[in-house]
Amino acid sequence: MTEVLDVAGSFKHLRGDAARVLRGWRAPDAGQEALRSAYLDFLVAHPDGVAKAGPPAHLTASCLVLDADAERVLLTHHRRARAWFQFGGHLEVGDASLWAAARREAREESGIASLEPLPHPVQLDRHVLVGDFAHCREHLDVRFVAVAETGAEPQVSAESLDVRWWPVDALPAGTRAELSPLVDLARRVVDIV
């Protein structure tokens, strides 16, 4: 119990920010609203639920990166999962907010230091992890979107096998069911801004 309290105390600012962001977020549909409500319930039940060292299920932050024309998406071929994803991962105690965690992850994993996510999430996604993830079993992901500057050149990080631009209508095989709705939402949000 002491360990839970120590972790919860270290991440208290992120738990508070996550609750604030989720309470203020307008979900785009009933499914996303159900996830928003479930995330908030999860945070009440798990004071350490924003930390990797917390329960096997925990909040994460990610960022989908579009090019300036919103015609291509930058994805990482994740080293552990061996699949293509948006950039993202665990919250760290030094992150000031969910948004800051999404920005850090996008910058670290893409090698593009100028990325700035839009201020509000675009999607929530709760998924069970498959692969060598040790203690981690489930991520309650809060997803943001960023637009890369024209000519931005990505770099492969130690967490990735590859980082590559993909046409939004030709995503990598095996990813379309998960990524297409996120890409569509991101393109709509970017078009509105």
C-alpha positions as CSV (number, residue, x, y, z in Angstrom):
1,M,0.0,0.0,0.0
2,T,2.9,2.4,0.8
3,E,4.3,1.8,-2.8
4,V,0.9,2.8,-4.3
5,L,0.8,5.9,-2.2
6,D,4.4,6.8,-3.2
7,V,3.6,6.4,-6.9
8,A,0.3,8.2,-6.6
9,G,1.9,11.1,-4.8
10,S,4.7,11.4,-7.4
11,F,2.1,11.5,-10.2
12,K,-0.6,13.5,-8.4
13,H,-0.2,16.4,-10.8
14,L,-0.7,14.2,-13.8
15,R,-3.7,12.4,-12.3
16,G,-5.3,15.9,-11.6
17,D,-4.5,17.1,-15.1
18,A,-5.9,13.9,-16.7
19,A,-9.1,14.2,-14.7
20,R,-9.4,17.9,-15.7
21,V,-8.8,17.2,-19.4
22,L,-11.2,14.2,-19.5
23,R,-14.0,16.2,-17.6
24,G,-13.7,19.0,-20.1
25,W,-13.3,17.0,-23.3
26,R,-16.3,16.7,-25.6
27,A,-16.4,13.2,-27.0
28,P,-17.3,13.0,-30.7
29,D,-19.7,10.0,-30.3
30,A,-21.3,7.7,-27.7
31,G,-18.5,5.2,-27.8
32,Q,-15.9,7.8,-27.0
33,E,-18.2,9.2,-24.3
34,A,-18.4,5.7,-22.7
35,L,-14.6,5.6,-22.7
36,R,-14.3,9.1,-21.2
37,S,-16.6,8.1,-18.4
38,A,-14.7,4.8,-17.8
39,Y,-11.3,6.6,-17.8
40,L,-12.6,9.0,-15.1
41,D,-14.0,6.1,-13.0
42,F,-10.6,4.4,-13.4
43,L,-8.8,7.5,-12.1
44,V,-11.0,7.5,-9.0
45,A,-10.4,3.8,-8.4
46,H,-6.7,3.9,-9.0
47,P,-4.8,6.9,-7.6
48,D,-1.6,5.5,-9.3
49,G,-3.4,4.8,-12.6
50,V,-1.3,7.3,-14.6
51,A,2.0,5.6,-13.8
52,K,3.7,2.7,-15.5
53,A,4.6,1.5,-12.1
54,G,0.9,1.6,-11.1
55,P,-1.6,-1.0,-12.0
56,P,-1.1,-3.2,-15.1
57,A,-3.7,-1.0,-16.8
58,H,-2.8,2.7,-16.8
59,L,-3.2,5.9,-18.8
60,T,-0.8,6.8,-21.6
61,A,-0.6,9.7,-24.0
62,S,0.0,9.6,-27.8
63,C,0.2,11.9,-30.8
64,L,-0.7,11.3,-34.4
65,V,1.5,13.4,-36.7
66,L,0.1,14.7,-40.0
67,D,2.0,16.5,-42.7
68,A,1.1,20.2,-43.4
69,D,-1.4,19.1,-46.1
70,A,-3.0,16.4,-43.9
71,E,-2.4,13.9,-46.8
72,R,0.3,11.9,-45.0
73,V,0.7,10.5,-41.5
74,L,4.0,9.8,-39.8
75,L,4.1,6.4,-38.0
76,T,6.6,4.4,-36.0
77,H,7.2,0.7,-36.4
78,H,7.3,-0.1,-32.7
79,R,10.3,-2.2,-31.7
80,R,8.5,-4.3,-29.0
81,A,5.1,-4.6,-30.6
82,R,6.4,-5.1,-34.1
83,A,3.6,-3.0,-35.6
84,W,3.0,0.5,-36.9
85,F,1.5,3.0,-34.5
86,Q,1.2,6.7,-33.8
87,F,3.9,8.0,-31.4
88,G,3.2,7.7,-27.7
89,G,3.8,5.9,-24.4
90,H,3.9,6.2,-20.7
91,L,3.6,9.3,-18.6
92,E,6.7,10.4,-16.8
93,V,6.8,12.2,-13.5
94,G,8.5,15.1,-15.1
95,D,5.7,15.7,-17.6
96,A,3.6,18.7,-16.7
97,S,0.4,17.4,-18.3
98,L,-1.1,14.7,-20.7
99,W,-0.5,17.2,-23.5
100,A,3.2,17.6,-22.5
101,A,3.6,13.8,-22.4
102,A,2.1,13.4,-25.9
103,R,4.5,16.2,-27.1
104,R,7.5,14.6,-25.5
105,E,6.7,11.2,-26.9
106,A,6.1,12.6,-30.4
107,R,9.3,14.6,-30.4
108,E,11.4,11.7,-29.0
109,E,10.1,9.0,-31.2
110,S,9.9,11.0,-34.5
111,G,13.1,13.1,-34.1
112,I,11.1,16.2,-35.0
113,A,11.9,18.7,-32.3
114,S,9.3,21.3,-33.5
115,L,6.2,19.2,-33.0
116,E,3.4,20.9,-31.1
117,P,0.2,18.9,-30.6
118,L,-3.1,20.7,-30.7
119,P,-4.4,21.5,-27.2
120,H,-7.2,19.0,-26.9
121,P,-7.3,15.2,-27.4
122,V,-9.0,13.8,-30.5
123,Q,-9.6,10.2,-29.4
124,L,-9.5,7.8,-26.5
125,D,-8.5,4.2,-27.0
126,R,-8.4,1.4,-24.5
127,H,-6.4,-1.6,-25.7
128,V,-4.8,-4.8,-24.3
129,L,-1.1,-5.1,-25.1
130,V,0.3,-8.0,-27.1
131,G,4.0,-8.7,-26.9
132,D,6.8,-8.3,-24.5
133,F,5.5,-5.5,-22.2
134,A,6.4,-7.0,-18.8
135,H,4.1,-5.5,-16.1
136,C,2.0,-3.5,-18.6
137,R,-1.1,-5.3,-19.8
138,E,-3.5,-2.5,-20.9
139,H,-3.3,1.1,-22.0
140,L,-5.9,3.7,-21.6
141,D,-4.6,6.0,-24.3
142,V,-5.4,9.7,-24.7
143,R,-4.6,10.7,-28.2
144,F,-3.6,14.1,-29.6
145,V,-2.7,15.3,-33.1
146,A,0.2,17.5,-34.3
147,V,1.0,18.9,-37.8
148,A,4.6,18.7,-38.9
149,E,6.2,21.7,-40.6
150,T,6.8,21.3,-44.3
151,G,10.0,19.6,-45.0
152,A,10.3,18.1,-41.4
153,E,12.6,15.1,-41.6
154,P,11.9,12.3,-39.1
155,Q,14.6,10.2,-37.4
156,V,14.4,6.6,-36.2
157,S,14.6,6.4,-32.4
158,A,15.9,3.5,-30.2
159,E,12.2,2.6,-29.6
160,S,11.5,2.1,-33.3
161,L,12.4,-0.2,-36.1
162,D,11.4,2.5,-38.6
163,V,9.7,5.8,-38.9
164,R,7.9,6.6,-42.1
165,W,5.4,8.8,-43.8
166,W,2.3,7.0,-45.1
167,P,-0.5,8.3,-47.4
168,V,-3.6,8.7,-45.3
169,D,-5.5,6.4,-47.8
170,A,-2.8,3.7,-47.9
171,L,-1.9,2.9,-44.2
172,P,0.3,-0.1,-43.5
173,A,-1.4,-3.5,-43.7
174,G,-2.9,-4.6,-40.4
175,T,-3.3,-1.1,-39.0
176,R,-6.3,0.2,-40.9
177,A,-9.0,-0.9,-38.5
178,E,-7.3,0.9,-35.6
179,L,-5.6,3.8,-37.2
180,S,-8.1,4.9,-39.9
181,P,-10.7,6.3,-37.4
182,L,-7.9,8.2,-35.6
183,V,-6.5,9.6,-38.9
184,D,-10.0,10.6,-40.0
185,L,-10.7,12.4,-36.7
186,A,-7.3,14.1,-36.8
187,R,-7.8,15.3,-40.3
188,R,-11.2,16.7,-39.4
189,V,-9.8,18.5,-36.3
190,V,-6.9,19.9,-38.3
191,D,-9.3,21.1,-41.0
192,I,-11.4,22.9,-38.4
193,V,-8.4,24.7,-36.8
